[in-house]
């Protein structure tokens, strides 16, 4: 009788400021092989628009990374990049992938300068212009892992718009000055935007304003005090109103479709409100997995597995709101495939993931330690945690297969 080979799909996200998704998948695979050396593993590293998106899509699509020096989130020049896909014999327009985290991500904000009222998306606009200069007319902007909360104001300024206060003075960088916004002059906007297909891959749960607005949900994570959160919220309300009055009408859908409500439409809060800023110049806000997973054949690959392992840096109440483990679990559940989530930390609300198809979850840290040590050894901890989980599963399988009172065979070393 032919022995069944275990088929395991490994579909994790990256761990922010630590490991890209590909290395997370490799670490999990190493842990699996310690217990099941002959397992058939399908490594499917996934990106959500944040760190590593441009590189991952370039590798998947036969593209290349283009290095660019641009303005970082605190105003200093940073070494950044975008990806170019297509061209040559590939049909269709040249596509660029602009990863906002590569120029305005939280990892680029020094811990002592994490003040979202001052950080800017100016570099995102510079990358979009560089992509246009390279001949791209289809530009995909990946949102995620941002260190900003300026509603995309900086990106619009880099693209040529003037944002001024009631005295006609250009606004200072950052969301902290948006409450002073009086007028946006679109006359200097790069004219190529009118002919470009600008797509924003975003989390549709993130909205710009209101009690679930991006400043209130993510501002504290980026370093905002309660008072600064309220200031940022007021500024984003003001930005939405002025964008709707001064800028959005020039880019209204030619079809006559109703324009987006920049305050509350799905995805407008992506990357500190970058979604709303780019939507005001004609960008389409799209659910990120509809865009980023295109071409991976993810559903079929999960369905072929006996078991799925996914992972992320923090498992908590936000996971079910569009994070990769929730998306993987939802798709695996549809095929009846069990799912294990490994996480750097387990936070409040983690239990909610059971509702979207997660069968079990576990933290990878073996003992209390500093953040620096946890980040530096995350690959090691992932492999070890995977091994522990696989041995527990192997023990459970043996228990289920023996009669009560019979001895249980040991788990292989």
Order of alpha helices (4+ residues) and beta strands (2+ residues): beta-alpha-beta-alpha-beta-beta-beta-alpha-alpha-beta-alpha-beta-beta-beta-alpha-alpha-alpha-beta-alpha-alpha-beta-alpha-beta-beta-alpha-alpha
